[in-house]
């Protein structure tokens, strides 16, 4: 998955209207809540990547999620 594809899909999951970058801090996203963390875990599982909500909760930036998803 490319960075552009990742950012588009992640924005769709979070239903964001404003664009995000890899440097975007997750805590700055109004909708970065437990429901969207669960949706993110589901997205990882759909891509055959094991992750937990606890692990997702430790991430500070969008880049950390991208790295864990092995985005090139």
PyMOL commands that set and color helices and strands:
alter all, ss='L'
color gray80, all
select helices_A, chain A and resi 3-14+26-28+34-46+53-58+62-68
alter helices_A, ss='H'
color red, helices_A
deselect
rebuild
show_as cartoon
